[in-house]
Amino acid sequence: MAKVKTRCLQCGRYLTSRENCDFHGVCERCFDAMSPNEKVELQLGWTLRHDGAENQTIDGHSLICPLCGHNRFWKRKTVLITPAAAAWNFLWASKKAVNYICDQCGYIFSFLREPTKP
């Protein structure tokens, strides 16, 4: 059986088997350089980062996170389910919201209509 070499998710160098197990896919040097929050996120197996994050302008205003001041967000749409819609299986008739999620802290902006782009 061929031995598979794994690269560090941060810097790309090959990992030792101990690093691959102990540091969740990053080398010890990159792990040590991480903030405490990044280490927790890595150990829990989740991250807030999203490849589609970008600067957003909503109705002529730059979107800035009120919690962390970050300016990169990713977009998703959600369905606003009311108890009546759920009870009568009218989910298709429920209103939809456009969400912009801060790529830094996860704060969510929700809009009931699609904001206009400049």
Secondary structure, DSSP 8 states (H G I E B T S, - for coil): ------B-TTT--B--HHHHHHSTTS-HHHHHHS-HHHHHHHHHT--S--TT-EE-EETTEE---TTT---EEEEEEEE---HHHHHTT-GGGS-EEEEEEETTT--EEEESS-----
